[in-house]
Amino acid sequence: MISSLIARPRLTLRIVLVSSALGSVLLSGSSSLSAQSAGESGNSLGFDMAPETSQRVVEKAVKEIPTPMAPGPVKPTWESLEKNYTIPSWFKGAKFGIFMHFGIFSVPAHGSEWYEKSLYAGGDDNVLKVLFGNDRAVGFNDGPLSTRAWHTEHFGPPDKFGYKDFIPMFKAEHFDADAWAALFKKSGARYVMPGAQHHENFAMWDSKVTPFNAMQMGPKRDVIGELAVAVRKQGMKVGVANHGIENFQFINPPRELADKMKAEQADLYDPKWADFYNYADRSDAAMQRFLVNWYERNVELIDKYQPDLIFFDNGIDQRYLDPLKLEIAAYYYNRAKSWGKEVSFTTKKAAFAPSGTNIKTIASILDFEGAPPDGIRAGSWVVDRPIGSSWGYIEGMKANSADTVIGWLVDTVSKNGTLLLNVSPKADGTIPQDQQDTLLAVGKWLEINGEAIYDTHSWTKFEEKDGDHIYFTVKDQDLYAIVMGKSAGGEVLIHSLPSGGAAGLVRSVTLLGGGPLRYKQDGAGVSITMPQTHEIKQAFVLKVMGLKTNPDSTTASGNPPCDCGEHH
């Protein structure tokens, strides 16, 4: 996620195209990211979190991978992935999932989940240069309002109390996987995707390939394992989000601080923590070891938990990482075939599109961060958004209301997408009450109106604003008109359904959660008389039947349909 170091400027399109799991929009939340284009967006080189290396180093790392390729038909080539991939049938109709950011950053609960980056900021950092300009990046964390100043005041200077020292404080003592899963089920979510590893390089599972994991340190529990069991017990699918490839160059301290730590063999230069921070040695050999370990961590997640989805942040976007991506993709899809499961990656921009355009993505579901496309985007895609002002929990953050989240969900689904709503647990393993209240209220709304969300697709237009603000979805031959902003009066007029129009004649109209309604269709549209007892509190849904509706645009690849003979 793009994180929030400070109050952020309005992002340009180039930067927006980069996002998800970079933190919380410029290190302070991404809820106000500009909507991304409904069309193509290429593999922008202006901003990403990819390790800065070369294809030669990546290819050497691939040769050093100790785990044999999983047996099966999928080879580590784009051609083989394309041939053997079909978007999971369960994902097409899911429409609503739960994401989460929960880790060491939950302990300081300050600024954002990019706390580690901002704590050590001030050196040569290409990400911060793109976000803020070179001068501000180099001197980023100076001054009394900086994260380092706040950290020093509350915990001591980073050479004495570094980011690693939060790990014993990360106890998650009240974490209850069954309670979380029950809450997510009540929210109406169809799948849950916890963060298995964020940029900070701490594995939230019982790992044998890294000592920096939640079973050996901090919570002393297999957080991912417990959640996987609990979520599946509730009948939902399980994904895992891995942001780990961003770790290798995530922190870049100012020279003075780095020199002091080096002289004292402290924190970033403490040999016991060298593989946690990945700062003291950034040689090609260290990079190769890091990439091999990244692969091994993914293999472990795949084999231990059989995830239905794997989310990669934009650190894997670059083309020079293709040999490594292809290797893990072939492994995952071969393993899934042996399980008899439908699975998929979900990635950003053109990470899995060797052509450089994401409308030709191969073997992955396209993810947008912060906001959906401006209009209908055919095919299958997902947008992830935080429930509050940050992705990871920070003190004082407030959850958005259920009405706001319902608005996001309706807007996304009407454009043919899926909403992945991020929740932000506290370090003690509790989910703040205001977040729970929002989730439960969304679930109550979906109990009545879920028919207009699940297993639907976009209509020929996603909204109309001539009077009432109405969104549209379609299922079979039924059109759902989701009325968001009700104007004064006892009638709803749908201008998009005039008599003699392409959609044909309306046969009946029903209020979901209510009953049949009186209506009149003429050249101005369909005028629907609302019952006198109908109290307007939230969005409500009118089911319009008997129309000639458009077909579903879902394709086997998940991409928008093309004139290439691809089947639906």
C-alpha positions as CSV (number, residue, x, y, z in Angstrom):
1,M,0.0,0.0,0.0
2,I,1.2,3.5,-0.5
3,S,1.8,4.7,3.0
4,S,1.4,8.1,4.6
5,L,4.5,9.8,5.9
6,I,2.7,13.1,6.2
7,A,-0.4,14.9,5.0
8,R,-0.1,13.9,1.4
9,P,-0.4,16.0,-1.7
10,R,-2.9,15.0,-4.4
11,L,-1.3,12.1,-6.2
12,T,-0.7,12.2,-9.9
13,L,-2.0,9.3,-12.1
14,R,1.5,8.0,-12.5
15,I,1.9,7.5,-8.8
16,V,-1.7,6.2,-8.3
17,L,-1.0,3.4,-10.8
18,V,1.7,2.1,-8.5
19,S,-0.3,1.3,-5.4
20,S,-1.5,-1.4,-3.0
21,A,0.2,-2.6,0.1
22,L,2.8,0.1,-0.1
23,G,1.6,1.3,3.2
24,S,-1.1,3.9,3.6
25,V,-1.0,6.4,0.8
26,L,2.2,8.2,1.2
27,L,2.5,6.8,4.7
28,S,-0.9,8.1,6.0
29,G,-3.8,6.3,4.4
30,S,-5.1,5.9,0.8
31,S,-8.8,6.5,1.2
32,S,-8.6,9.6,-1.0
33,L,-6.6,8.2,-3.9
34,S,-7.9,9.4,-7.2
35,A,-9.9,6.8,-9.1
36,Q,-7.9,5.0,-11.7
37,S,-8.7,4.8,-15.4
38,A,-11.0,2.2,-16.6
39,G,-8.7,1.5,-19.5
40,E,-5.1,0.3,-19.6
41,S,-2.3,1.2,-17.3
42,G,1.2,0.1,-18.1
43,N,4.2,-1.0,-16.0
44,S,5.1,2.5,-14.8
45,L,8.8,2.7,-13.9
46,G,8.3,5.9,-12.0
47,F,7.3,4.3,-8.7
48,D,7.3,0.8,-7.3
49,M,8.8,-1.1,-4.4
50,A,10.8,-3.6,-6.5
51,P,14.2,-4.6,-5.3
52,E,16.7,-2.6,-7.4
53,T,18.7,-5.3,-9.1
54,S,19.2,-6.9,-12.6
55,Q,17.7,-9.8,-14.4
56,R,21.2,-11.4,-14.3
57,V,21.0,-11.5,-10.5
58,V,17.4,-12.7,-10.6
59,E,18.3,-15.5,-12.9
60,K,21.2,-16.6,-10.7
61,A,18.8,-16.6,-7.7
62,V,16.3,-18.8,-9.6
63,K,19.1,-21.3,-10.3
64,E,19.9,-21.5,-6.5
65,I,16.3,-22.3,-5.5
66,P,16.5,-25.5,-3.5
67,T,12.9,-26.6,-3.7
68,P,12.1,-28.8,-6.7
69,M,9.3,-27.6,-9.1
70,A,5.9,-29.0,-8.1
71,P,5.0,-31.7,-10.6
72,G,2.2,-30.8,-13.0
73,P,1.5,-29.4,-16.4
74,V,2.4,-25.8,-15.7
75,K,5.8,-24.7,-16.8
76,P,7.5,-21.4,-15.7
77,T,6.7,-19.6,-19.0
78,W,4.0,-17.0,-19.8
79,E,2.7,-19.3,-22.6
80,S,2.2,-22.2,-20.2
81,L,0.6,-20.0,-17.5
82,E,-1.8,-18.6,-20.1
83,K,-2.7,-22.1,-21.4
84,N,-3.4,-23.6,-17.9
85,Y,-5.1,-20.7,-16.1
86,T,-8.8,-20.0,-15.6
87,I,-10.0,-17.4,-13.2
88,P,-11.6,-19.1,-10.2
89,S,-15.4,-19.5,-10.6
90,W,-15.9,-18.8,-6.9
91,F,-14.2,-15.4,-7.3
92,K,-16.5,-14.2,-10.1
93,G,-19.5,-13.9,-7.8
94,A,-17.7,-13.2,-4.5
95,K,-17.8,-9.4,-4.8
96,F,-16.7,-8.7,-1.2
97,G,-13.6,-9.7,0.8
98,I,-11.7,-8.7,3.9
99,F,-8.1,-7.6,3.8
100,M,-6.0,-6.8,6.8
101,H,-2.8,-5.1,7.9
102,F,-1.6,-6.6,11.2
103,G,2.1,-6.7,12.3
104,I,4.9,-5.1,14.2
105,F,3.8,-1.7,13.0
106,S,0.6,-2.2,15.1
107,V,2.7,-1.7,18.3
108,P,3.8,2.0,17.9
109,A,0.4,2.6,16.1
110,H,1.8,5.9,14.8
111,G,1.8,7.4,11.4
112,S,1.1,4.3,9.4
113,E,2.2,0.8,8.7
114,W,5.3,2.4,7.0
115,Y,6.5,3.3,10.5
116,E,9.8,1.5,10.0
117,K,10.5,3.3,6.8
118,S,9.8,6.7,8.3
119,L,11.7,5.9,11.5
120,Y,14.9,5.4,9.5
121,A,14.2,7.9,6.7
122,G,16.7,10.5,5.6
123,G,19.1,8.6,3.4
124,D,19.0,8.0,-0.4
125,D,15.6,6.5,-1.0
126,N,14.2,6.3,-4.5
127,V,10.7,5.7,-3.4
128,L,10.6,8.9,-1.3
129,K,12.3,10.8,-4.2
130,V,9.4,9.9,-6.5
131,L,6.8,10.7,-3.9
132,F,8.2,13.9,-2.5
133,G,11.2,15.0,-4.6
134,N,14.9,14.6,-4.0
135,D,15.5,17.3,-1.4
136,R,12.6,16.4,0.8
137,A,13.5,12.7,0.5
138,V,17.1,13.1,1.6
139,G,16.2,15.3,4.6
140,F,12.9,13.7,5.2
141,N,12.8,12.8,8.8
142,D,14.4,15.8,10.5
143,G,12.6,18.1,12.8
144,P,10.4,17.9,16.0
145,L,7.4,16.5,14.1
146,S,9.2,13.7,12.5
147,T,8.6,10.0,13.2
148,R,12.2,9.7,14.5
149,A,11.6,12.5,17.0
150,W,8.3,10.9,18.1
151,H,10.0,7.5,18.4
152,T,12.9,9.0,20.4
153,E,10.6,10.7,22.8
154,H,8.5,7.6,23.5
155,F,11.0,4.8,23.2
156,G,14.5,6.2,22.8
157,P,16.8,6.8,19.8
158,P,16.7,4.1,17.1
159,D,20.3,3.1,17.7
160,K,19.2,2.2,21.3
161,F,15.6,1.1,20.6
162,G,15.2,0.0,17.0
163,Y,12.3,-1.3,15.1
164,K,13.2,-4.9,16.0
165,D,12.6,-4.0,19.7
166,F,8.9,-3.7,19.1
167,I,8.7,-7.4,18.4
168,P,8.5,-8.5,22.1
169,M,5.8,-5.9,22.5
170,F,3.7,-7.4,19.7
171,K,1.9,-10.0,21.8
172,A,-1.6,-10.2,20.2
173,E,-2.7,-11.6,23.5
174,H,-6.4,-11.2,22.7
175,F,-6.2,-12.5,19.2
176,D,-9.1,-14.9,18.6
177,A,-9.2,-16.3,15.1
178,D,-12.6,-17.8,15.5
179,A,-14.1,-14.5,16.7
180,W,-12.5,-12.7,13.8
181,A,-13.8,-15.2,11.3
182,A,-17.3,-15.0,12.8
183,L,-17.2,-11.2,12.5
184,F,-16.0,-11.4,8.9
185,K,-18.8,-13.9,8.0
186,K,-21.4,-11.6,9.6
187,S,-20.0,-8.7,7.4
188,G,-21.1,-10.6,4.3
189,A,-17.5,-11.2,3.1
190,R,-16.9,-14.2,0.9
191,Y,-13.2,-14.4,1.4
192,V,-10.5,-13.2,3.8
193,M,-7.0,-12.2,3.0
194,P,-4.7,-11.6,6.0
195,G,-1.3,-10.1,5.6
196,A,1.2,-12.9,5.8
197,Q,4.1,-10.5,5.6
198,H,4.4,-6.8,5.2
199,H,7.4,-4.7,4.1
200,E,8.9,-5.2,7.6
201,N,10.0,-8.8,6.9
202,F,8.2,-10.4,9.8
203,A,6.4,-13.7,8.9
204,M,3.0,-14.0,10.5
205,W,3.1,-17.8,10.3
206,D,5.0,-20.7,11.8
207,S,8.0,-20.7,9.5
208,K,11.0,-22.9,9.1
209,V,12.7,-20.7,6.5
210,T,13.0,-17.5,8.5
211,P,13.5,-17.1,12.3
212,F,11.7,-13.8,12.2
213,N,8.2,-15.2,12.5
214,A,5.1,-15.0,14.8
215,M,5.5,-18.5,16.2
216,Q,9.0,-17.9,17.5
217,M,8.7,-14.3,18.4
218,G,6.1,-11.8,19.4
219,P,2.7,-13.5,19.5
220,K,4.2,-17.0,19.7
221,R,1.3,-18.2,17.5
222,D,0.7,-19.2,14.0
223,V,-1.5,-16.3,13.1
224,I,-2.0,-17.3,9.5
225,G,-2.6,-20.9,10.3
226,E,-5.2,-20.2,13.0
227,L,-7.0,-17.8,10.7
228,A,-7.0,-20.2,7.7
229,V,-8.7,-22.9,9.8
230,A,-11.2,-20.5,11.4
231,V,-12.1,-18.7,8.1
232,R,-12.7,-22.0,6.3
233,K,-14.8,-23.3,9.1
234,Q,-17.1,-20.3,8.4
235,G,-17.3,-21.4,4.7
236,M,-15.2,-18.5,3.3
237,K,-12.2,-18.7,1.0
238,V,-8.7,-17.8,2.4
239,G,-6.0,-15.7,0.7
240,V,-2.6,-14.5,1.9
241,A,-1.0,-11.2,1.1
242,N,2.8,-11.1,0.8
243,H,4.4,-7.7,0.6
244,G,7.8,-9.2,1.5
245,I,9.8,-8.5,-1.7
246,E,9.7,-4.8,-0.9
247,N,11.9,-5.4,2.2
248,F,15.3,-5.4,0.7
249,Q,15.6,-1.7,0.2
250,F,12.7,-0.6,2.4
251,I,14.8,1.4,4.8
252,N,17.5,4.0,4.0
253,P,18.8,5.9,7.0
254,P,20.9,9.1,6.8
255,R,24.6,8.6,6.7
256,E,25.3,9.9,10.2
257,L,22.8,7.5,11.8
258,A,24.1,4.6,9.7
259,D,27.7,5.3,10.6
260,K,26.9,5.5,14.3
261,M,25.1,2.1,14.2
262,K,27.9,0.5,12.2
263,A,30.5,1.7,14.6
264,E,28.5,0.3,17.5
265,Q,27.3,-2.8,15.7
266,A,23.9,-1.7,16.8
267,D,20.4,-2.3,15.4
268,L,20.7,-2.2,11.6
269,Y,24.3,-3.4,11.9
270,D,23.6,-6.0,14.6
271,P,24.7,-9.3,13.0
272,K,21.8,-11.1,14.7
273,W,19.3,-8.9,12.8
274,A,21.1,-8.4,9.5
275,D,18.7,-10.7,7.7
276,F,15.7,-8.9,9.3
277,Y,16.6,-5.4,8.2
278,N,18.5,-6.3,5.0
279,Y,20.5,-3.0,5.2
280,A,24.1,-3.8,6.3
281,D,24.8,-6.0,3.2
282,R,23.2,-5.0,-0.1
283,S,25.6,-6.8,-2.4
284,D,24.4,-8.9,-5.4
285,A,25.1,-12.0,-3.3
286,A,22.9,-10.7,-0.5
287,M,20.2,-9.9,-3.1
288,Q,20.4,-13.4,-4.5
289,R,20.0,-14.9,-1.0
290,F,17.0,-12.6,-0.3
291,L,15.2,-13.5,-3.5
292,V,15.7,-17.3,-2.9
293,N,14.4,-16.8,0.6
294,W,11.4,-14.8,-0.7
295,Y,10.6,-17.8,-3.0
296,E,11.0,-20.3,-0.1
297,R,8.6,-18.3,2.1
298,N,6.0,-18.4,-0.7
299,V,6.5,-22.1,-1.1
300,E,6.0,-22.5,2.6
301,L,2.8,-20.5,2.6
302,I,1.5,-22.5,-0.4
303,D,2.3,-25.9,1.0
304,K,1.2,-25.2,4.6
305,Y,-2.0,-23.3,4.0
306,Q,-3.2,-24.0,0.4
307,P,-4.3,-20.4,-0.1
308,D,-7.2,-19.7,-2.6
309,L,-5.5,-16.4,-3.5
310,I,-2.1,-14.9,-3.2
311,F,-1.7,-11.2,-3.2
312,F,1.6,-9.6,-4.3
313,D,2.2,-5.9,-3.8
314,N,3.8,-3.8,-6.6
315,G,7.3,-4.8,-5.6
316,I,7.0,-7.7,-8.1
317,D,6.0,-5.4,-11.0
318,Q,9.3,-5.1,-12.8
319,R,10.0,-7.2,-15.9
320,Y,13.5,-8.2,-14.7
321,L,11.7,-10.2,-11.9
322,D,9.8,-12.2,-14.4
323,P,12.0,-15.4,-14.1
324,L,11.3,-15.5,-10.3
325,K,7.6,-14.7,-10.7
326,L,7.2,-17.4,-13.3
327,E,8.9,-19.9,-11.1
328,I,6.6,-19.4,-8.1
329,A,3.5,-19.1,-10.3
330,A,4.2,-22.5,-11.9
331,Y,4.8,-24.0,-8.5
332,Y,1.5,-22.5,-7.1
333,Y,-0.7,-23.5,-10.0
334,N,0.8,-27.0,-10.1
335,R,0.2,-27.5,-6.4
336,A,-3.4,-26.2,-6.8
337,K,-4.1,-28.8,-9.5
338,S,-2.9,-31.5,-7.2
339,W,-5.3,-30.2,-4.5
340,G,-8.2,-29.9,-7.0
341,K,-8.7,-26.2,-6.1
342,E,-9.3,-23.1,-8.2
343,V,-6.8,-20.5,-7.1
344,S,-5.2,-17.3,-8.4
345,F,-2.7,-14.6,-7.8
346,T,-3.8,-11.0,-7.6
347,T,-1.4,-8.3,-8.6
348,K,-1.1,-4.7,-9.8
349,K,-0.5,-2.8,-13.0
350,A,1.3,-5.0,-15.6
351,A,3.1,-7.2,-13.1
352,F,1.7,-10.4,-14.8
353,A,1.3,-8.8,-18.2
354,P,4.5,-9.2,-20.2
355,S,3.0,-7.2,-23.0
356,G,3.1,-4.2,-20.7
357,T,-0.7,-3.6,-20.6
358,N,-2.9,-4.9,-17.8
359,I,-5.8,-5.7,-20.2
360,K,-3.6,-8.6,-21.2
361,T,-2.8,-9.9,-17.7
362,I,-1.8,-13.6,-17.6
363,A,-2.7,-15.9,-14.7
364,S,-3.6,-13.1,-12.2
365,I,-6.5,-11.0,-11.1
366,L,-5.8,-7.3,-11.5
367,D,-5.8,-5.2,-8.3
368,F,-6.3,-1.5,-7.9
369,E,-5.5,0.3,-4.7
370,G,-7.6,3.0,-3.1
371,A,-10.3,3.5,-5.6
372,P,-11.9,1.6,-8.5
373,P,-11.7,2.7,-12.2
374,D,-13.7,5.7,-13.2
375,G,-16.2,3.6,-15.2
376,I,-17.1,0.1,-16.1
377,R,-14.1,-2.2,-16.6
378,A,-15.1,-5.5,-18.1
379,G,-13.5,-8.7,-17.0
380,S,-12.6,-9.5,-13.3
381,W,-10.7,-7.2,-11.0
382,V,-10.5,-6.1,-7.4
383,V,-10.0,-2.8,-5.5
384,D,-8.6,-2.7,-2.0
385,R,-9.6,0.1,0.3
386,P,-8.9,0.8,4.0
387,I,-11.8,1.0,6.4
388,G,-10.1,4.0,8.1
389,S,-7.5,6.6,7.4
390,S,-4.6,4.1,7.4
391,W,-4.0,0.5,6.4
392,G,-2.4,-0.5,9.7
393,Y,-3.9,0.6,13.0
394,I,-2.8,4.0,14.3
395,E,-4.0,5.6,17.5
396,G,-7.0,7.8,17.0
397,M,-8.0,6.4,13.6
398,K,-11.7,6.3,12.9
399,A,-13.5,3.8,10.8
400,N,-15.6,5.0,7.9
401,S,-19.4,4.5,8.4
402,A,-21.3,1.6,7.0
403,D,-23.1,3.9,4.6
404,T,-19.7,4.9,3.2
405,V,-18.5,1.3,2.8
406,I,-21.8,0.3,1.3
407,G,-21.3,3.1,-1.2
408,W,-17.8,1.8,-2.1
409,L,-19.1,-1.7,-2.5
410,V,-22.0,-0.7,-4.7
411,D,-19.8,1.6,-6.8
412,T,-17.2,-1.1,-7.3
413,V,-19.7,-3.9,-8.1
414,S,-21.7,-1.7,-10.5
415,K,-18.4,-1.3,-12.5
416,N,-17.9,-5.1,-12.5
417,G,-15.3,-5.3,-9.7
418,T,-14.9,-6.8,-6.3
419,L,-14.3,-4.8,-3.1
420,L,-11.5,-5.9,-0.7
421,L,-12.0,-4.0,2.5
422,N,-9.0,-3.6,4.8
423,V,-9.4,-3.8,8.5
424,S,-6.8,-2.7,11.0
425,P,-6.4,-4.8,14.2
426,K,-4.6,-3.5,17.2
427,A,-1.4,-5.0,18.5
428,D,-3.2,-6.9,21.3
429,G,-5.2,-8.8,18.6
430,T,-8.5,-6.9,19.0
431,I,-10.4,-5.3,16.2
432,P,-11.5,-1.8,17.3
433,Q,-15.2,-1.6,18.0
434,D,-16.0,1.1,15.4
435,Q,-14.5,-1.2,12.7
436,Q,-16.6,-4.1,14.0
437,D,-19.8,-1.9,14.0
438,T,-19.2,-0.9,10.4
439,L,-18.6,-4.5,9.3
440,L,-21.7,-5.7,11.1
441,A,-23.9,-3.0,9.6
442,V,-22.6,-3.8,6.1
443,G,-23.5,-7.4,6.8
444,K,-27.0,-6.4,7.9
445,W,-27.5,-4.5,4.6
446,L,-26.2,-7.4,2.6
447,E,-28.7,-9.8,4.3
448,I,-31.5,-7.9,2.6
449,N,-29.7,-6.6,-0.5
450,G,-27.0,-9.1,-1.2
451,E,-29.0,-10.4,-4.2
452,A,-28.0,-7.2,-6.0
453,I,-24.3,-7.7,-5.2
454,Y,-23.3,-11.3,-5.2
455,D,-23.0,-13.2,-8.5
456,T,-23.9,-10.0,-10.5
457,H,-22.2,-8.1,-13.3
458,S,-22.3,-4.6,-14.7
459,W,-25.1,-3.3,-16.8
460,T,-24.6,-1.1,-19.9
461,K,-24.1,1.8,-17.6
462,F,-23.1,1.8,-13.9
463,E,-25.1,4.8,-12.6
464,E,-27.4,7.7,-13.3
465,K,-27.6,10.9,-11.4
466,D,-30.6,12.6,-13.0
467,G,-32.5,13.1,-9.8
468,D,-31.9,10.1,-7.5
469,H,-28.4,8.7,-7.5
470,I,-28.9,5.1,-8.8
471,Y,-26.3,2.4,-9.5
472,F,-27.1,-0.7,-11.6
473,T,-26.1,-4.4,-11.5
474,V,-27.5,-7.3,-13.4
475,K,-28.1,-11.0,-12.7
476,D,-29.6,-13.1,-15.5
477,Q,-32.6,-11.1,-16.9
478,D,-33.0,-9.0,-13.8
479,L,-31.8,-5.4,-13.3
480,Y,-31.0,-4.1,-9.8
481,A,-31.4,-0.4,-9.3
482,I,-29.5,0.5,-6.1
483,V,-30.8,3.9,-4.9
484,M,-28.1,5.7,-2.9
485,G,-29.3,9.3,-2.6
486,K,-33.1,9.5,-2.4
487,S,-34.5,12.9,-3.4
488,A,-37.7,14.3,-1.8
489,G,-40.9,12.6,-2.9
490,G,-42.6,9.2,-2.8
491,E,-41.4,8.1,-6.3
492,V,-38.2,6.9,-7.8
493,L,-37.7,7.7,-11.5
494,I,-35.2,5.6,-13.5
495,H,-34.5,7.7,-16.6
496,S,-32.4,4.9,-18.1
497,L,-35.5,2.7,-18.8
498,P,-37.8,4.6,-21.1
499,S,-40.5,2.8,-23.0
500,G,-39.2,1.9,-26.5
501,G,-35.7,1.7,-25.1
502,A,-33.2,-1.1,-25.8
503,A,-33.9,-2.8,-22.5
504,G,-37.5,-3.3,-23.4
505,L,-40.6,-3.4,-21.3
506,V,-40.6,-3.7,-17.5
507,R,-42.7,-6.6,-16.3
508,S,-42.5,-6.1,-12.5
509,V,-40.6,-4.1,-9.9
510,T,-39.9,-5.4,-6.3
511,L,-38.3,-3.7,-3.3
512,L,-35.7,-6.1,-1.8
513,G,-36.8,-6.7,1.7
514,G,-40.3,-5.4,0.8
515,G,-42.6,-6.5,-1.9
516,P,-44.0,-5.7,-5.3
517,L,-44.3,-2.0,-6.2
518,R,-46.6,0.0,-8.5
519,Y,-44.8,1.5,-11.5
520,K,-45.4,3.4,-14.8
521,Q,-43.1,3.2,-17.8
522,D,-43.2,6.0,-20.4
523,G,-40.8,8.0,-22.6
524,A,-39.3,9.6,-19.5
525,G,-38.4,6.3,-17.9
526,V,-39.9,4.1,-15.2
527,S,-41.6,5.9,-12.3
528,I,-41.9,3.6,-9.2
529,T,-44.2,4.4,-6.3
530,M,-42.5,3.7,-3.0
531,P,-44.6,2.4,-0.1
532,Q,-45.7,4.9,2.5
533,T,-44.2,2.8,5.2
534,H,-40.8,2.8,3.6
535,E,-38.4,4.7,5.8
536,I,-35.2,5.7,3.9
537,K,-32.2,5.2,6.1
538,Q,-29.7,3.5,3.8
539,A,-29.4,2.6,0.1
540,F,-32.2,0.4,-1.0
541,V,-32.6,-1.9,-4.0
542,L,-35.4,-2.1,-6.7
543,K,-35.4,-5.3,-8.6
544,V,-36.6,-4.6,-12.1
545,M,-37.7,-7.7,-14.0
546,G,-38.6,-8.7,-17.6
547,L,-35.9,-6.7,-19.4
548,K,-33.4,-7.5,-22.1
549,T,-30.2,-7.4,-20.2
550,N,-26.6,-7.5,-21.4
551,P,-24.4,-10.7,-21.0
552,D,-21.8,-11.1,-18.4
553,S,-18.3,-9.9,-19.6
554,T,-16.4,-12.4,-17.4
555,T,-13.8,-14.3,-19.4
556,A,-11.6,-17.3,-18.6
557,S,-8.5,-15.1,-18.3
558,G,-10.2,-12.5,-16.2
559,N,-9.3,-9.8,-18.8
560,P,-11.8,-7.7,-20.7
561,P,-13.2,-9.6,-23.7
562,C,-11.3,-9.4,-26.9
563,D,-11.8,-10.4,-30.5
564,C,-9.6,-13.4,-30.0
565,G,-12.0,-16.3,-29.5
566,E,-11.7,-16.3,-25.7
567,H,-14.5,-18.2,-24.1
568,H,-16.6,-16.8,-21.2
